[in-house]
Amino acid sequence: MALQYNKGKCEGNEAYLGQEFQTTLSYLVDVKPKMWLPVRLVEGRLTSEIKTNLCCIREEARRVISALSSL
C-alpha cells in the first residue's frame, strides 16, 4: 500500500512513517536572451532565483515530513 499525502491528510500504510526517502529534482533551463541583454546579468539572476526556488521546495518538503511524523 502506498503512502499518499493530500492537503494535510495522510492516507495509507503507517509503516512508512519514520522511514527515510530520497527524491531527485532536476531543472532544465533554456534561455534565449535578446542580443542587447548582458548574458552575465541573466545568468546571475537565474542562479539566484533557482537557489531561492530550491530552498523553498526543501522547506516545504521538511514541513510536510514534520506534519506526517507528528500524526
Contacts in CASP RR format, 6 or more apart in sequence:
PFRMAT RR
TARGET T0000
AUTHOR 0000-0000-0000
METHOD contacts of the structure
MODEL  1
MALQYNKGKCEGNEAYLGQEFQTTLSYLVDVKPKMWLPVRLVEGRLTSEI
KTNLCCIREEARRVISALSSL
1 12 0 8 1.000
1 13 0 8 1.000
2 12 0 8 1.000
2 13 0 8 1.000
3 10 0 8 1.000
3 11 0 8 1.000
3 12 0 8 1.000
3 13 0 8 1.000
3 16 0 8 1.000
4 10 0 8 1.000
4 11 0 8 1.000
4 12 0 8 1.000
5 11 0 8 1.000
5 64 0 8 1.000
5 68 0 8 1.000
8 67 0 8 1.000
10 17 0 8 1.000
10 67 0 8 1.000
10 68 0 8 1.000
10 71 0 8 1.000
14 71 0 8 1.000
17 68 0 8 1.000
17 69 0 8 1.000
17 71 0 8 1.000
18 69 0 8 1.000
23 61 0 8 1.000
25 54 0 8 1.000
25 57 0 8 1.000
27 50 0 8 1.000
29 46 0 8 1.000
29 50 0 8 1.000
31 42 0 8 1.000
31 46 0 8 1.000
33 39 0 8 1.000
33 42 0 8 1.000
END
